[in-house]
């Protein structure tokens, strides 16, 4: 495959979801940590999140990004399981939005911070140019 044909939609590589135990607080019937499932966010989804977290303030029209909200929305957007849109799950924590629920579920801050990092990693943030070259070689 050469030239522009490599860029045709049907030739785009699939990015697989990632499953891992995000928290020690939730266990299955056998006592093993529950696996969470995360997916990559595409450029359009990240753009919508960035826009929702950006404010223009003051006379000088300074652009301010609410990084905490961005991280919550990003992490929630990457989450496939548990379903953060589930009304029963939201009601059990007294919240109304997935980005509120993710913080309640991952109440151990170290686990929450690691989850945000994993979400960013899955979506390609933090990959160096060298890593991208290696992926391209394979």
C-alpha positions in Angstrom: 0.0 0.0 0.0 1.5 3.3 -1.0 0.6 6.8 -1.7 -2.8 8.2 -0.8 -4.4 4.7 -0.6 -2.8 4.3 2.9 -5.0 7.2 4.1 -8.3 5.8 2.9 -10.8 5.3 5.8 -10.9 1.5 5.3 -7.1 1.4 5.9 -7.1 3.4 9.1 -5.8 1.3 12.0 -8.3 0.5 14.8 -7.4 1.7 18.3 -8.5 -1.0 20.7 -10.1 -0.3 24.1 -8.1 -0.9 27.2 -9.2 -2.9 30.2 -7.5 -2.6 33.6 -8.2 -2.5 37.4 -8.5 1.3 38.0 -9.3 1.1 41.7 -8.9 -1.2 44.6 -12.2 -0.1 46.0 -14.4 -2.3 43.7 -14.2 -6.1 43.7 -16.0 -8.8 41.8 -17.6 -11.9 43.3 -14.2 -13.6 43.6 -12.7 -10.6 45.4 -10.6 -9.6 42.4 -10.4 -5.9 41.5 -13.1 -5.0 38.9 -11.7 -4.1 35.4 -12.7 -0.8 33.9 -12.8 -0.3 30.2 -11.4 2.8 28.5 -11.4 4.0 24.9 -9.5 6.6 22.9 -11.1 10.0 22.3 -10.8 11.3 18.8 -9.9 14.9 17.8 -13.5 16.0 17.5 -14.4 14.8 20.9 -11.4 16.4 22.5 -12.2 19.6 20.7 -15.7 19.7 22.2 -14.3 19.1 25.7 -11.7 21.8 25.3 -14.3 24.2 24.1 -16.5 23.4 27.0 -13.6 24.1 29.4 -12.4 27.3 27.8 -13.5 30.8 28.9 -12.6 34.2 27.5 -12.4 36.7 30.4 -11.6 40.3 30.9 -11.1 43.3 28.7 -7.9 41.8 27.1 -9.9 38.7 26.1 -7.6 36.4 28.0 -8.3 32.7 27.3 -8.5 30.6 30.5 -8.8 26.8 30.4 -10.3 25.0 33.4 -7.8 22.2 33.6 -9.6 20.3 36.4 -12.8 20.3 34.5 -11.0 19.3 31.3 -9.4 16.3 33.1 -12.7 15.2 34.6 -14.5 15.4 31.2 -11.6 13.8 29.4 -11.5 10.8 31.8 -15.2 10.4 31.8 -15.3 10.6 28.0 -12.8 7.8 27.8 -14.7 5.5 30.2 -16.7 2.7 28.6 -17.3 0.6 31.7 -18.6 1.4 34.2 -21.3 3.3 32.3 -21.0 6.8 33.8 -24.3 7.8 32.1 -26.3 5.2 34.1 -28.9 6.9 36.1 -28.9 4.4 38.9 -25.2 4.7 39.3 -25.3 8.5 39.2 -28.2 8.5 41.8 -26.3 6.3 44.1 -23.6 8.9 44.4 -25.9 11.9 44.2 -24.5 13.3 41.0 -26.0 14.2 37.6 -23.1 14.2 35.2 -20.4 11.6 34.2 -17.6 14.0 35.0 -18.9 14.4 38.6 -19.3 10.6 38.9 -15.8 9.8 37.8 -14.4 11.7 40.7 -16.8 10.1 43.2 -15.9 6.6 41.9 -12.2 7.2 42.0 -12.2 8.9 45.4 -8.6 7.9 46.1 -6.8 10.8 44.5 -3.7 8.8 43.4 -6.1 6.4 41.5 -8.0 9.3 40.0 -4.7 11.0 38.8 -3.4 7.7 37.4 -6.7 7.2 35.6 -6.5 10.7 34.0 -3.0 9.9 32.9 -4.1 6.5 31.4 -7.0 8.3 29.5 -4.5 10.8 28.0 -2.1 8.0 27.1 -4.8 5.9 25.4 -5.7 9.0 23.3 -2.1 9.4 22.2 -0.9 12.2 24.5 2.6 11.7 25.9 3.9 9.7 22.9 7.2 10.9 21.8 8.2 11.4 18.2 10.5 8.4 18.7 7.6 6.2 19.8 5.6 7.3 16.8 8.4 6.5 14.4 8.7 3.0 16.0 4.9 2.5 15.5 5.2 3.6 11.9 8.1 1.1 11.3 5.9 -1.8 12.5 
